[in-house]
């Protein structure tokens, strides 16, 4: 199957926020995020991408159905919890373009969407000008966590193949409610970065 990719900004993004919210909840419910999400929270979270200059959502479509998406925004527009680790490691937030999540329904994985998401976001960062780095973060989970599925394959090798490296000691803590939790709890998030050249 061939996926069609579309850059979603402004009004085009607002039109698909409900679909994006449901997609995020469905994908992030699985390992390693185990996210117990709500449509209302997701709609609020996603709306900021339509209101932030330079922000981008790349939608992946199969015959008109949204089956995946990937987000990106200037780091300077991100919340302080994400900006602070960069400042502490000597990075100017104005020079970093930050990649949020990439989500894709399981049936479409392993067909090149991951590379397409990175290609579109990196090209977008270059087109804006002024950015020296692209970066993202990923939740840190123990390899011996009993909830880890036997078939789970970490994405570290894929990210390294794209030129990204984890920055030693550069982490943030972000809270969400996991499946089975009564309230939000903090999780460590490791930052990965590459020079945009």
C-alpha positions as CSV (number, residue, x, y, z in Angstrom):
1,X,0.0,0.0,0.0
2,X,1.2,3.5,-0.8
3,X,0.7,6.2,1.7
4,X,0.1,9.9,0.8
5,X,1.7,12.5,2.9
6,X,0.2,15.9,3.5
7,X,1.6,19.0,5.3
8,X,-1.0,20.2,7.7
9,X,-0.9,23.7,9.1
10,X,-3.4,26.4,10.1
11,X,-7.0,25.7,9.0
12,X,-6.1,22.4,7.3
13,X,-4.8,21.1,10.7
14,X,-7.8,22.4,12.7
15,X,-10.0,20.3,10.4
16,X,-8.4,17.0,11.4
17,X,-7.7,17.6,15.1
18,X,-10.4,15.2,16.2
19,X,-9.0,12.4,14.0
20,X,-5.4,13.2,15.2
21,X,-6.5,13.1,18.8
22,X,-8.1,9.6,18.3
23,X,-5.0,8.4,16.5
24,X,-2.6,9.6,19.2
25,X,-4.7,7.9,21.9
26,X,-4.8,4.6,20.0
27,X,-1.0,4.5,19.2
28,X,0.3,5.8,22.5
29,X,-1.8,3.3,24.5
30,X,0.8,0.7,23.5
31,X,4.3,0.2,24.8
32,X,6.5,2.2,25.6
33,X,4.1,5.0,26.5
34,X,1.1,3.1,27.9
35,X,-0.8,6.4,27.7
36,X,-4.3,6.7,29.1
37,X,-5.4,9.7,27.1
38,X,-8.5,11.8,26.6
39,X,-9.9,13.4,23.4
40,X,-10.3,16.7,25.2
41,X,-6.7,16.9,26.3
42,X,-5.5,15.8,22.9
43,X,-7.5,18.4,21.1
44,X,-6.1,21.2,23.3
45,X,-2.6,19.8,22.9
46,X,-2.8,19.6,19.1
47,X,-4.5,23.0,18.6
48,X,-1.2,24.7,19.5
49,X,0.4,23.4,16.3
50,X,-2.2,25.3,14.3
51,X,-1.5,28.5,16.2
52,X,2.4,28.4,16.3
53,X,4.3,30.0,13.4
54,X,6.6,27.5,11.8
55,X,4.9,24.5,13.4
56,X,4.0,21.5,11.2
57,X,2.0,18.3,11.3
58,X,2.6,15.7,8.6
59,X,-0.4,13.5,8.0
60,X,-0.1,10.0,6.4
61,X,-3.2,8.9,4.5
62,X,-4.3,5.7,3.0
63,X,-7.1,6.3,0.5
64,X,-8.3,9.3,2.5
65,X,-8.1,7.8,5.9
66,X,-5.6,9.4,8.4
67,X,-3.4,6.5,9.6
68,X,-0.3,8.3,10.9
69,X,1.1,11.7,11.7
70,X,4.2,13.5,12.8
71,X,4.7,16.8,14.5
72,X,7.3,19.5,14.6
73,X,7.7,23.0,16.0
74,X,10.4,25.6,16.8
75,X,11.9,24.6,20.2
76,X,11.6,28.3,21.3
77,X,7.8,27.8,21.2
78,X,7.9,24.6,23.3
79,X,7.2,24.4,27.1
80,X,9.9,25.2,29.5
81,X,10.4,21.6,30.6
82,X,11.6,20.8,27.1
83,X,13.6,24.0,26.5
84,X,15.6,23.9,29.8
85,X,17.7,20.8,29.1
86,X,18.9,22.3,25.8
87,X,19.9,25.6,27.6
88,X,21.7,23.6,30.3
89,X,23.7,21.8,27.5
90,X,24.6,24.9,25.6
91,X,22.1,24.9,22.9
92,X,20.3,28.1,21.8
93,X,16.5,27.2,21.6
94,X,16.2,29.6,18.6
95,X,18.6,27.4,16.6
96,X,16.8,24.1,17.4
97,X,13.8,22.7,15.5
98,X,12.0,20.3,17.8
99,X,10.3,17.1,16.6
100,X,7.3,15.9,18.6
101,X,5.8,12.5,18.1
102,X,5.5,10.2,15.1
103,X,2.5,7.9,15.3
104,X,1.4,5.3,12.9
105,X,-1.1,2.5,13.1
106,X,0.5,-0.9,13.4
107,X,-0.7,-2.2,10.0
108,X,1.3,0.5,8.2
109,X,4.7,0.1,10.0
110,X,7.8,-1.1,8.2
111,X,6.9,0.5,4.9
112,X,9.0,3.7,5.0
113,X,6.7,6.1,6.9
114,X,9.3,6.7,9.6
115,X,11.8,7.9,7.0
116,X,9.1,10.0,5.3
117,X,8.2,11.7,8.5
118,X,11.8,12.6,9.2
119,X,12.4,13.7,5.6
120,X,9.4,16.1,5.6
121,X,10.2,17.6,9.0
122,X,13.9,18.1,8.3
123,X,13.0,19.7,4.9
124,X,10.5,22.0,6.6
125,X,13.2,23.0,9.2
126,X,15.6,23.8,6.4
127,X,13.0,25.8,4.5
128,X,12.4,28.0,7.5
129,X,16.1,28.9,7.7
130,X,18.1,29.8,10.9
131,X,18.0,26.3,12.4
132,X,21.3,24.4,13.1
133,X,19.8,21.3,14.8
134,X,16.8,19.1,14.9
135,X,16.0,17.1,18.0
136,X,13.4,15.0,19.7
137,X,13.0,13.0,22.9
138,X,11.8,9.5,23.7
139,X,10.5,7.9,26.9
140,X,13.1,5.9,28.9
141,X,11.9,2.4,30.0
142,X,13.8,-0.4,31.6
143,X,14.7,-3.4,29.5
144,X,13.5,-5.6,32.3
145,X,10.2,-3.9,32.7
146,X,7.6,-6.8,32.9
147,X,5.2,-4.8,30.7
148,X,7.6,-4.7,27.8
149,X,6.2,-6.9,24.9
150,X,8.4,-9.8,23.8
151,X,8.2,-8.6,20.2
152,X,9.1,-5.0,20.9
153,X,11.9,-3.5,18.8
154,X,13.5,-0.3,20.0
155,X,13.9,2.5,17.5
156,X,17.5,3.4,18.5
157,X,19.1,1.9,15.5
158,X,16.7,3.7,13.2
159,X,17.3,7.0,14.8
160,X,21.1,6.5,14.7
161,X,20.8,5.7,11.0
162,X,19.1,9.0,10.5
163,X,22.1,10.7,12.1
164,X,20.6,11.3,15.6
165,X,22.5,10.7,18.8
166,X,21.4,10.7,22.4
167,X,23.0,13.5,24.5
168,X,24.4,12.1,27.7
169,X,22.6,13.4,30.7
170,X,20.2,15.5,28.6
171,X,16.7,14.4,29.9
172,X,13.4,16.0,30.8
173,X,10.7,14.7,33.0
174,X,7.2,14.7,31.6
175,X,3.9,13.6,33.2
176,X,1.0,11.6,31.9
177,X,-1.4,9.0,33.2
178,X,-0.4,5.5,32.3
179,X,-2.9,2.7,31.9
180,X,-3.7,1.5,35.4
181,X,-2.7,4.7,37.1
182,X,-5.2,7.0,39.0
183,X,-3.2,10.1,38.3
184,X,-0.3,11.5,36.3
185,X,3.3,10.4,37.1
186,X,6.6,11.7,35.8
187,X,8.6,9.7,33.2
188,X,12.1,10.4,32.1
189,X,12.5,11.5,28.4
190,X,15.9,11.2,26.6
191,X,16.8,13.9,24.1
192,X,18.4,12.9,20.7
193,X,19.9,15.5,18.4
194,X,21.6,16.0,15.0
195,X,23.1,18.8,13.1
196,X,20.9,20.1,10.3
197,X,23.2,20.4,7.4
